[in-house]
Amino acid sequence: MVTISLCMIVRNEEEVLARCLESVKDAADEIIIVDTGSSDRTKEIASKYTDKIFDFEWIDDFSAARNFAYEKAGMDYQMWLDADDVLPSDSLQKLIALKKSLASDIDIVTMKYITHFDANENPILVSTRERLTRRAKNYKWQEPVHECIPLIGNVFNSDIVIHHRQVYQETRSDRNINIYTALEASGKQLSPRQQYYFARELKDHGHWAKAVYYFEKFIYSEKGWIEDNIASCFNLAACYNALGDTSKILPVLFQSFNYDAPRAEILCEIGYYYKRLKDYKTALKWFRIAAGLGETDSLGFVLQSYHGYIPNIESCVCCSEMGDYESAKIYNEKASEYKPDSEAVSINRRFLLTK
C-alpha cells in the first residue's frame, strides 16, 4: 500500500481548515502545513492534526510555497488541497482504496475538482487536477499563480471528486490580478499560460478590452493547451459582446472548431448569438446540437450546465417564442431532468400551462 503526504499552504484559514483536515485525515499518512503569514488561529487548529507546521514568507508566488511544502514530504506520494477544499465521504473511501491498489509505476493521479455549485448543490464548474504526485519523481510546481504541475509521466485519471467550498466573500479578491499586474509591470515576458490566466482574471474583473488583448495574444501564440484555446474562444466571445463588438463573436466561436470537436458551451453561445437577434429558428438548431452532445471527457474546465440543462431550457424558450408550445413543454421537462428544482423550469411550467 502506498503512503501519502498531504501538503498544504495556508493563511488565515481558521474558518475552514478543520473541516478540510477532518475530511481527509484518515487517508493521509502525514500532514504538512505551511503557513504563509496567518494572524488568526490557523496554526492552533493545524496543531490538532499535525506537528509538522512550517513558516514560509509570502513572496507572491504560490508555486514557491507549494514546492517548499512538497520538500517537507516523506511519504510515497504528495497530495495537495486548499484549506477550503473538502473530500466527500465517498471520495475518502475511494482514496483509501486507491492507496491499496495503486500501481507502483503511476507518477500522477488526477481527481475531479468541483469549484462552484448552484443554490441547489448542482455542480457548475468542474475541472480535472493533478492531486497525487510520486515523490521520487521530484515534480515541481510552476507559475506564481494558477500554479500547476505538468502532466508528464504515467498519469492515472481517477474518479475521485474533491469539492471546493469557499467561504462567501462580498467582494472579488484582487490578489491574483495584482500578481499578474506586477509581473506585467516588471517587464517580464508573460508565458502563454500566464497570458491566458491573466486574461481570465481581467475578464472576471470587467476589464474587457485588456482581457481581449491577452486572450488574443494567447491564442495567436499557438503555444497553448487545446482546452485553454477553446476556453479562450468562449471567453473572447463574452468580451466582444460586452464591448459591443458583435461582428467578432461568431468568427471566434467557430475558430474553436479548429482545435477539437465542438463543445456544448460554444454551441450554446452560437445559439445565444442568434437568440439575441430574435432569430429563434436558427438559435434552436444550435441549442439542439448542443443538447445532443451529452457528457464530456474533457480534462479542462467543464461548465456543467451547458451539458443538458442550458440547451434544453433555451430550446424551450425558442420554441415558445415561435409559438410551438408543445415542443417547448418537451424541452422544459428535459431540462428538469438535469435540474429538477430549477426556478426557470417552474416558471416555464406555469407559463406553458396557459398555452
VEXKEZA-516828 format. One record per residue (C-alpha): residue number from 1; residue in three letters; x, y, z negated. Coordinates in steps of 0.001 Angstrom, whole numbers, plus 524288, in hexadecimal, padded with zeros to 5 digits. Layout:
<atoms>
@resi:NUM resn:ALA x:X y:Y z:Z
...
</atoms>
This chain:
<atoms>
@resi:1 resn:MET x:80000 y:80000 z:80000
@resi:2 resn:VAL x:80530 y:80D71 z:803A0
@resi:3 resn:THR x:80641 y:81878 z:7F9D3
@resi:4 resn:ILE x:80211 y:826AA z:7FB48
@resi:5 resn:SER x:8077E y:83389 z:7F654
@resi:6 resn:LEU x:7FCCC y:83DCE z:7F63D
@resi:7 resn:CYS x:803AD y:84AAB z:7F924
@resi:8 resn:MET x:7FC18 y:85739 z:7F704
@resi:9 resn:ILE x:7FF23 y:865AA z:7F75D
@resi:10 resn:VAL x:7F656 y:86DFD z:7EED7
@resi:11 resn:ARG x:7F41D y:87BC6 z:7EA19
@resi:12 resn:ASN x:7E93A y:8805F z:7E10C
@resi:13 resn:GLU x:7E0F3 y:8743F z:7E337
@resi:14 resn:GLU x:7DB0B y:8728D z:7D5A1
@resi:15 resn:GLU x:7CD40 y:871C3 z:7DB38
@resi:16 resn:VAL x:7CFBC y:8663E z:7E437
@resi:17 resn:LEU x:7DC65 y:85F2C z:7E0E4
@resi:18 resn:ALA x:7D6C3 y:85584 z:7D70E
@resi:19 resn:ARG x:7CBDF y:85201 z:7E08D
@resi:20 resn:CYS x:7D5E1 y:84EE0 z:7EAFC
@resi:21 resn:LEU x:7DEF5 y:84712 z:7E24D
@resi:22 resn:GLU x:7D3CE y:83F50 z:7DC3D
@resi:23 resn:SER x:7CF7F y:83B3E z:7E9D7
@resi:24 resn:VAL x:7DCC5 y:835E9 z:7EDF7
@resi:25 resn:LYS x:7E430 y:83215 z:7E19B
@resi:26 resn:ASP x:7E0CF y:8239E z:7E29B
@resi:27 resn:ALA x:7E790 y:822BC z:7EFDE
@resi:28 resn:ALA x:7F3AC y:82ABD z:7ECC4
@resi:29 resn:ASP x:7FF92 y:82421 z:7E6D3
@resi:30 resn:GLU x:80557 y:83148 z:7E368
@resi:31 resn:ILE x:80031 y:83F27 z:7E3EC
@resi:32 resn:ILE x:8092A y:84A70 z:7E726
@resi:33 resn:ILE x:80437 y:8583B z:7E503
@resi:34 resn:VAL x:80BB3 y:863D1 z:7EA6A
@resi:35 resn:ASP x:806E1 y:870B5 z:7E508
@resi:36 resn:THR x:80977 y:87CD1 z:7ED29
@resi:37 resn:GLY x:80652 y:886F5 z:7E2C7
@resi:38 resn:SER x:7F9F5 y:88409 z:7DB19
@resi:39 resn:SER x:7F548 y:88D9A z:7D0C9
@resi:40 resn:ASP x:7E9D4 y:88553 z:7CC10
@resi:41 resn:ARG x:7E8A4 y:877BC z:7C5CC
@resi:42 resn:THR x:7ECF5 y:8703A z:7D1F3
@resi:43 resn:LYS x:7F952 y:86AA9 z:7CBD3
@resi:44 resn:GLU x:7F246 y:86716 z:7BF49
@resi:45 resn:ILE x:7E818 y:85F8A z:7C6F4
@resi:46 resn:ALA x:7F271 y:858FD z:7CF62
@resi:47 resn:SER x:7F9BF y:85487 z:7C33C
@resi:48 resn:LYS x:7EE3C y:84BC8 z:7BFA5
@resi:49 resn:TYR x:7F102 y:843BF z:7CBD5
@resi:50 resn:THR x:7FFBF y:84471 z:7CD86
@resi:51 resn:ASP x:80C53 y:84941 z:7C780
@resi:52 resn:LYS x:8123F y:84B9B z:7D4F7
@resi:53 resn:ILE x:80F22 y:85A15 z:7D60E
@resi:54 resn:PHE x:818A1 y:862FA z:7DD04
@resi:55 resn:ASP x:8196A y:87177 z:7DFFF
@resi:56 resn:PHE x:81BE7 y:876C9 z:7ED8C
@resi:57 resn:GLU x:81D35 y:88532 z:7F07E
@resi:58 resn:TRP x:8133D y:888C9 z:7FAE5
@resi:59 resn:ILE x:819A9 y:88DCA z:80760
@resi:60 resn:ASP x:80DB8 y:88E76 z:8105F
@resi:61 resn:ASP x:81108 y:88119 z:815EC
@resi:62 resn:PHE x:8082E y:87580 z:81353
@resi:63 resn:SER x:8117B y:86BF6 z:819FB
@resi:64 resn:ALA x:81CA4 y:86FE8 z:81105
@resi:65 resn:ALA x:8142B y:86D4E z:80515
@resi:66 resn:ARG x:80F00 y:86057 z:80A4C
@resi:67 resn:ASN x:81CA1 y:85BB9 z:80E17
@resi:68 resn:PHE x:8213E y:85EF7 z:8004B
@resi:69 resn:ALA x:81623 y:8569F z:7FAE0
@resi:70 resn:TYR x:81934 y:84B7A z:8043F
@resi:71 resn:GLU x:82771 y:84BA8 z:7FFF9
@resi:72 resn:LYS x:822F4 y:84854 z:7F22E
@resi:73 resn:ALA x:81BCD y:83C06 z:7F69A
@resi:74 resn:GLY x:820EC y:82EA8 z:7F2DB
@resi:75 resn:MET x:816AB y:82547 z:7F82D
@resi:76 resn:ASP x:81562 y:81E9A z:80571
@resi:77 resn:TYR x:80C23 y:828BA z:80B12
@resi:78 resn:GLN x:809BA y:83721 z:808CC
@resi:79 resn:MET x:7FBB4 y:83BF9 z:808C3
@resi:80 resn:TRP x:7F6F5 y:849FD z:8087E
@resi:81 resn:LEU x:7EA57 y:85021 z:803FC
@resi:82 resn:ASP x:7E658 y:85E20 z:80189
@resi:83 resn:ALA x:7E12A y:86112 z:7F3FE
@resi:84 resn:ASP x:7D375 y:8634F z:7F951
@resi:85 resn:ASP x:7D341 y:85634 z:80056
@resi:86 resn:VAL x:7CB97 y:84AA2 z:7FB3C
@resi:87 resn:LEU x:7CD0A y:83C42 z:7FE59
@resi:88 resn:PRO x:7BF27 y:836A1 z:7FE2A
@resi:89 resn:SER x:7BD77 y:829F8 z:7F6AA
@resi:90 resn:ASP x:7BC0A y:8219C z:802DF
@resi:91 resn:SER x:7C863 y:8279F z:8088B
@resi:92 resn:LEU x:7CF85 y:82504 z:7FBCC
@resi:93 resn:GLN x:7CC2C y:816A3 z:7FCE1
@resi:94 resn:LYS x:7D081 y:81677 z:80B1B
@resi:95 resn:LEU x:7DD61 y:81CC6 z:80774
@resi:96 resn:ILE x:7DFC7 y:812DF z:7FCAC
@resi:97 resn:ALA x:7DCD9 y:807FD z:80659
@resi:98 resn:LEU x:7E5BD y:80E44 z:81078
@resi:99 resn:LYS x:7F116 y:80E0B z:806E5
@resi:100 resn:LYS x:7EFB8 y:7FF3E z:8065E
@resi:101 resn:SER x:7EE8E y:7FD2C z:81505
@resi:102 resn:LEU x:7F6EF y:807B4 z:81B53
@resi:103 resn:ALA x:8014B y:80214 z:82452
@resi:104 resn:SER x:80F1D y:8058F z:8207B
@resi:105 resn:ASP x:81218 y:80B83 z:82DC6
@resi:106 resn:ILE x:8076A y:815E8 z:82D13
@resi:107 resn:ASP x:80DAD y:8235C z:82C78
@resi:108 resn:ILE x:801D6 y:82C46 z:82BA8
@resi:109 resn:VAL x:7F3C8 y:829F6 z:82783
@resi:110 resn:THR x:7E987 y:833C5 z:82BDF
@resi:111 resn:MET x:7DC9D y:83640 z:8251A
@resi:112 resn:LYS x:7D087 y:83DCA z:828DE
@resi:113 resn:TYR x:7CF3D y:84B1A z:82285
@resi:114 resn:ILE x:7C1E7 y:85178 z:820F4
@resi:115 resn:THR x:7C4C1 y:85FBB z:81E31
@resi:116 resn:HIS x:7B733 y:865C6 z:81F31
@resi:117 resn:PHE x:7A97B y:8613D z:81B93
@resi:118 resn:ASP x:79C3E y:8676B z:81DB0
@resi:119 resn:ALA x:7925E y:86A12 z:812E0
@resi:120 resn:ASN x:78D32 y:85C2D z:81439
@resi:121 resn:GLU x:79AA7 y:855DF z:8133B
@resi:122 resn:ASN x:79B79 y:852D4 z:821C4
@resi:123 resn:PRO x:7A97D y:85393 z:826EB
@resi:124 resn:ILE x:7AC0D y:85F88 z:82F4E
@resi:125 resn:LEU x:7BA9B y:85EF6 z:8323A
@resi:126 resn:VAL x:7C26D y:85256 z:83271
@resi:127 resn:SER x:7D0AE y:8507B z:835D1
@resi:128 resn:THR x:7DADA y:845B9 z:83508
@resi:129 resn:ARG x:7E6E1 y:8483C z:82CB7
@resi:130 resn:GLU x:7F366 y:8413A z:82956
@resi:131 resn:ARG x:7F1CE y:83D1A z:81B15
@resi:132 resn:LEU x:7FB9F y:8327B z:81812
@resi:133 resn:THR x:80990 y:832F5 z:81CFF
@resi:134 resn:ARG x:813E1 y:8288C z:81AD2
@resi:135 resn:ARG x:81E17 y:82EA0 z:811F0
@resi:136 resn:ALA x:8294C y:8274B z:81861
@resi:137 resn:LYS x:82691 y:82EA5 z:82519
@resi:138 resn:ASN x:82968 y:83BAA z:81E62
@resi:139 resn:TYR x:81EA2 y:84324 z:82540
@resi:140 resn:LYS x:81F0D y:851F0 z:8241A
@resi:141 resn:TRP x:813D3 y:85B7D z:82402
@resi:142 resn:GLN x:81434 y:865C7 z:82EA3
@resi:143 resn:GLU x:80EA5 y:87399 z:82FF4
@resi:144 resn:PRO x:80D1F y:87D78 z:824DF
@resi:145 resn:VAL x:7FE36 y:87CF2 z:82556
@resi:146 resn:HIS x:7F4C6 y:872FC z:82B1A
@resi:147 resn:GLU x:8002C y:869FE z:828AB
@resi:148 resn:CYS x:80101 y:85C51 z:82E2D
@resi:149 resn:ILE x:80941 y:8502A z:82FAC
@resi:150 resn:PRO x:80A1A y:84C1E z:83E09
@resi:151 resn:LEU x:80409 y:83ED6 z:840BA
@resi:152 resn:ILE x:810B6 y:83842 z:84486
@resi:153 resn:GLY x:812D1 y:829EC z:841AA
@resi:154 resn:ASN x:80993 y:81EA3 z:83F59
@resi:155 resn:VAL x:7FC87 y:82522 z:83C12
@resi:156 resn:PHE x:7F0AA y:81E77 z:8361E
@resi:157 resn:ASN x:7E3BF y:825C0 z:83724
@resi:158 resn:SER x:7DBE4 y:821A2 z:82B3D
@resi:159 resn:ASP x:7CD60 y:8239A z:828A8
@resi:160 resn:ILE x:7D004 y:829D8 z:81B62
@resi:161 resn:VAL x:7C944 y:836FF z:819CF
@resi:162 resn:ILE x:7CD6E y:84268 z:81144
@resi:163 resn:HIS x:7C457 y:84DA1 z:80DD3
@resi:164 resn:HIS x:7C8E1 y:85BA3 z:80CBF
@resi:165 resn:ARG x:7C089 y:8620E z:8023C
@resi:166 resn:GLN x:7C520 y:87007 z:801A4
@resi:167 resn:VAL x:7BFC2 y:878BC z:7F701
@resi:168 resn:TYR x:7B746 y:8834D z:7FD0D
@resi:169 resn:GLN x:7BE2F y:8901D z:7FFE5
@resi:170 resn:GLU x:7B6BA y:89CA5 z:8029C
@resi:171 resn:THR x:7C13D y:8A1C7 z:80BAD
@resi:172 resn:ARG x:7C9B1 y:89ADB z:815A2
@resi:173 resn:SER x:7D7B1 y:898FB z:81141
@resi:174 resn:ASP x:7E1D2 y:8A127 z:8185D
@resi:175 resn:ARG x:7ED15 y:89866 z:8141F
@resi:176 resn:ASN x:7EEEE y:890E9 z:820CF
@resi:177 resn:ILE x:7ED02 y:89C4D z:82A07
@resi:178 resn:ASN x:7F68D y:8A453 z:821FD
@resi:179 resn:ILE x:800E7 y:899BC z:82330
@resi:180 resn:TYR x:7FF4E y:8997F z:831ED
@resi:181 resn:THR x:7FF32 y:8A84B z:832C0
@resi:182 resn:ALA x:80BED y:8A8BB z:82B30
@resi:183 resn:LEU x:811E5 y:89EA2 z:83460
@resi:184 resn:GLU x:80D84 y:8A6B6 z:83FF5
@resi:185 resn:ALA x:81301 y:8B32E z:83A09
@resi:186 resn:SER x:8201E y:8AC9A z:83795
@resi:187 resn:GLY x:82219 y:8AB9E z:8463B
@resi:188 resn:LYS x:8231C y:89CD5 z:845B3
@resi:189 resn:GLN x:81D5C y:895D4 z:8516A
@resi:190 resn:LEU x:81135 y:88E95 z:84CDF
@resi:191 resn:SER x:810D3 y:88028 z:85041
@resi:192 resn:PRO x:80544 y:87B67 z:85869
@resi:193 resn:ARG x:7FEFF y:875A9 z:84C3E
@resi:194 resn:GLN x:800C7 y:88288 z:84516
@resi:195 resn:GLN x:7FAC0 y:889E6 z:85084
@resi:196 resn:TYR x:7EEF5 y:880F3 z:85030
@resi:197 resn:TYR x:7EC80 y:881C0 z:8419B
@resi:198 resn:PHE x:7EF46 y:8905C z:8412A
@resi:199 resn:ALA x:7E4F4 y:891DF z:84BC1
@resi:200 resn:ARG x:7DB50 y:88A03 z:84397
@resi:201 resn:GLU x:7DDF1 y:8927A z:837AF
@resi:202 resn:LEU x:7DC43 y:89ED2 z:83FD3
@resi:203 resn:LYS x:7CF67 y:899DD z:84544
@resi:204 resn:ASP x:7CA66 y:89636 z:837C2
@resi:205 resn:HIS x:7CD7C y:8A3F6 z:8332A
@resi:206 resn:GLY x:7C69A y:8AA32 z:83EC7
@resi:207 resn:HIS x:7D2E7 y:8AF15 z:8459F
@resi:208 resn:TRP x:7CD73 y:8AAC7 z:852B6
@resi:209 resn:ALA x:7D6BB y:8B174 z:85C3A
@resi:210 resn:LYS x:7E314 y:8AD2D z:85550
@resi:211 resn:ALA x:7DD8D y:89F72 z:853DB
@resi:212 resn:VAL x:7DB7B y:89F28 z:86291
@resi:213 resn:TYR x:7E9A0 y:8A32E z:864A6
@resi:214 resn:TYR x:7EEF7 y:897FD z:85C78
@resi:215 resn:PHE x:7E55B y:88DAE z:8613F
@resi:216 resn:GLU x:7E8CB y:8910D z:86F4B
@resi:217 resn:LYS x:7F753 y:89144 z:86C37
@resi:218 resn:PHE x:7F625 y:883E8 z:865E8
@resi:219 resn:ILE x:7EE97 y:87DDC z:8712E
@resi:220 resn:TYR x:7F747 y:8833F z:87BDC
@resi:221 resn:SER x:80399 y:87EEB z:874F4
@resi:222 resn:GLU x:7FF4F y:87122 z:878C4
@resi:223 resn:LYS x:80619 y:86C0D z:86C92
@resi:224 resn:GLY x:7FA39 y:8696D z:86422
@resi:225 resn:TRP x:7F3CC y:85CEF z:85F8B
@resi:226 resn:ILE x:7E838 y:8591A z:8680E
@resi:227 resn:GLU x:7DE9C y:85A63 z:85CDC
@resi:228 resn:ASP x:7E37A y:8680E z:859BC
@resi:229 resn:ASN x:7E29A y:86BEA z:86818
@resi:230 resn:ILE x:7D459 y:867D5 z:86876
@resi:231 resn:ALA x:7D176 y:86EA0 z:85BA3
@resi:232 resn:SER x:7D7F6 y:87AF3 z:860E1
@resi:233 resn:CYS x:7CEDA y:87AFB z:86C8E
@resi:234 resn:PHE x:7C34A y:8799E z:86358
@resi:235 resn:ASN x:7C813 y:88490 z:85A8C
@resi:236 resn:LEU x:7CBB4 y:88D61 z:865E8
@resi:237 resn:ALA x:7BDC6 y:88C71 z:86AF4
@resi:238 resn:ALA x:7B8E0 y:89142 z:85DBF
@resi:239 resn:CYS x:7C2A6 y:89C7B z:85DDB
@resi:240 resn:TYR x:7BEFB y:8A082 z:86BA7
@resi:241 resn:ASN x:7B0AC y:8A05B z:867D2
@resi:242 resn:ALA x:7B35A y:8A8BE z:85BD3
@resi:243 resn:LEU x:7BAC0 y:8B26F z:86458
@resi:244 resn:GLY x:7B000 y:8B299 z:86EA6
@resi:245 resn:ASP x:7B972 y:8AD2A z:878C7
@resi:246 resn:THR x:7AF7E y:8A31E z:87D3E
@resi:247 resn:SER x:7B527 y:8A102 z:88ADD
@resi:248 resn:LYS x:7C059 y:89942 z:884AB
@resi:249 resn:ILE x:7B7ED y:89010 z:87C95
@resi:250 resn:LEU x:7B48A y:885A0 z:8868F
@resi:251 resn:PRO x:7C223 y:88511 z:88CCF
@resi:252 resn:VAL x:7C8D9 y:88291 z:87FD7
@resi:253 resn:LEU x:7BED7 y:87862 z:87BC0
@resi:254 resn:PHE x:7C07B y:8713F z:888AA
@resi:255 resn:GLN x:7CF37 y:87259 z:88706
@resi:256 resn:SER x:7CE25 y:8693A z:87B5C
@resi:257 resn:PHE x:7CA6F y:85E48 z:884D8
@resi:258 resn:ASN x:7D870 y:85EC6 z:889EF
@resi:259 resn:TYR x:7DD87 y:85940 z:87D28
@resi:260 resn:ASP x:7D474 y:84DE5 z:87A5C
@resi:261 resn:ALA x:7C67D y:84915 z:87BC3
@resi:262 resn:PRO x:7BBEC y:8533C z:878A6
@resi:263 resn:ARG x:7B975 y:85578 z:86A38
@resi:264 resn:ALA x:7ABFD y:8574F z:86462
@resi:265 resn:GLU x:7AEE6 y:864CE z:85EEA
@resi:266 resn:ILE x:7B3B2 y:86995 z:86C2E
@resi:267 resn:LEU x:7A79E y:86460 z:87319
@resi:268 resn:CYS x:79ED5 y:86ABF z:868FB
@resi:269 resn:GLU x:7A5CC y:877BC z:86A7E
@resi:270 resn:ILE x:7A33E y:8770D z:8791A
@resi:271 resn:GLY x:7950F y:8746E z:87597
@resi:272 resn:TYR x:79501 y:8804E z:86C9C
@resi:273 resn:TYR x:79A92 y:8889E z:8779C
@resi:274 resn:TYR x:78EE6 y:8859D z:88039
@resi:275 resn:LYS x:7858A y:8866E z:874D7
@resi:276 resn:ARG x:789E8 y:8946F z:87243
@resi:277 resn:LEU x:7868D y:89736 z:8807F
@resi:278 resn:LYS x:77925 y:8910A z:87E0C
@resi:279 resn:ASP x:77C4C y:886ED z:88885
@resi:280 resn:TYR x:7767B y:87C30 z:8802A
@resi:281 resn:LYS x:77616 y:87213 z:88AEC
@resi:282 resn:THR x:784CE y:8729A z:88D02
@resi:283 resn:ALA x:78778 y:873B4 z:87E72
@resi:284 resn:LEU x:77F64 y:86778 z:87C08
@resi:285 resn:LYS x:78796 y:85FA8 z:885A5
@resi:286 resn:TRP x:7940A y:862C7 z:87E42
@resi:287 resn:PHE x:78E06 y:8600A z:87101
@resi:288 resn:ARG x:7893C y:852E0 z:875EC
@resi:289 resn:ILE x:796C3 y:84F39 z:87AD7
@resi:290 resn:ALA x:79C3A y:852BF z:86D7B
@resi:291 resn:ALA x:791CB y:84A99 z:866B9
@resi:292 resn:GLY x:795D7 y:83EC6 z:86E9C
@resi:293 resn:LEU x:7A3FD y:83EF6 z:86A5F
@resi:294 resn:GLY x:7A1E6 y:838DC z:85CFC
@resi:295 resn:GLU x:7ACC5 y:83831 z:852ED
@resi:296 resn:THR x:7BAD0 y:83BB9 z:855EE
@resi:297 resn:ASP x:7C7AD y:8354A z:85265
@resi:298 resn:SER x:7CF13 y:84224 z:85328
@resi:299 resn:LEU x:7DA18 y:8442F z:84968
@resi:300 resn:GLY x:7D815 y:852DF z:84A0A
@resi:301 resn:PHE x:7CE0B y:85B4A z:84323
@resi:302 resn:VAL x:7C07A y:855A8 z:84582
@resi:303 resn:LEU x:7B4E1 y:85ED5 z:8443D
@resi:304 resn:GLN x:7AB8E y:8545C z:83FC3
@resi:305 resn:SER x:79EAF y:85B55 z:84286
@resi:306 resn:TYR x:7A19A y:85BDB z:8510F
@resi:307 resn:HIS x:7A102 y:84D07 z:8516C
@resi:308 resn:GLY x:79272 y:84ABD z:85189
@resi:309 resn:TYR x:78BFB y:8555D z:8498F
@resi:310 resn:ILE x:78EF2 y:861FC z:850E3
@resi:311 resn:PRO x:78CB4 y:85CF9 z:85EC1
@resi:312 resn:ASN x:77F98 y:85722 z:85ADA
@resi:313 resn:ILE x:77AC7 y:862C2 z:85305
@resi:314 resn:GLU x:77EA2 y:86BCF z:85E27
@resi:315 resn:SER x:77825 y:862D3 z:86813
@resi:316 resn:CYS x:76BCA y:8644B z:8600B
@resi:317 resn:VAL x:76CDA y:8731B z:860C6
@resi:318 resn:CYS x:76F60 y:8731A z:86F6E
@resi:319 resn:CYS x:763C2 y:86A3B z:8720F
@resi:320 resn:SER x:75B0C y:872C9 z:86981
@resi:321 resn:GLU x:75F21 y:87EDF z:87104
@resi:322 resn:MET x:75B82 y:877EF z:87DAC
@resi:323 resn:GLY x:74E66 y:87383 z:87839
@resi:324 resn:ASP x:751F4 y:8650C z:877EB
@resi:325 resn:TYR x:74D6F y:862C9 z:86A02
@resi:326 resn:GLU x:74CCD y:85402 z:86AB4
@resi:327 resn:SER x:75B34 y:8531A z:86E24
@resi:328 resn:ALA x:75E0B y:85D5A z:863CE
@resi:329 resn:LYS x:757C4 y:854A9 z:85980
@resi:330 resn:ILE x:75FE8 y:84908 z:85DC1
@resi:331 resn:TYR x:76CAB y:8508C z:85D05
@resi:332 resn:ASN x:76922 y:856A0 z:8500D
@resi:333 resn:GLU x:766C3 y:84946 z:84A0D
@resi:334 resn:LYS x:77373 y:84485 z:84FE1
@resi:335 resn:ALA x:77A6A y:84FD4 z:84925
@resi:336 resn:SER x:773F4 y:84BD8 z:83C54
@resi:337 resn:GLU x:77AA9 y:83E97 z:83D2F
@resi:338 resn:TYR x:78796 y:845B2 z:83B3D
@resi:339 resn:LYS x:782E8 y:84F8B z:83115
@resi:340 resn:PRO x:77602 y:84B1F z:82AFD
@resi:341 resn:ASP x:7752A y:856DE z:821E0
@resi:342 resn:SER x:77850 y:86110 z:82C2D
@resi:343 resn:GLU x:77084 y:86D85 z:82A4F
@resi:344 resn:ALA x:770C9 y:86FBE z:8390C
@resi:345 resn:VAL x:76A8E y:8626E z:83B51
@resi:346 resn:SER x:75FC4 y:865A6 z:8318C
@resi:347 resn:ILE x:75D2A y:872EA z:837BB
@resi:348 resn:ASN x:75C7B y:86CAB z:84534
@resi:349 resn:ARG x:7530D y:86248 z:8406E
@resi:350 resn:ARG x:749C5 y:86C6B z:83AFD
@resi:351 resn:PHE x:74A6B y:8744A z:8477E
@resi:352 resn:LEU x:748A3 y:8688F z:85063
@resi:353 resn:LEU x:73CBF y:863E1 z:848B5
@resi:354 resn:THR x:7359D y:86FA1 z:84E3F
@resi:355 resn:LYS x:738EC y:86C04 z:85C50
</atoms>
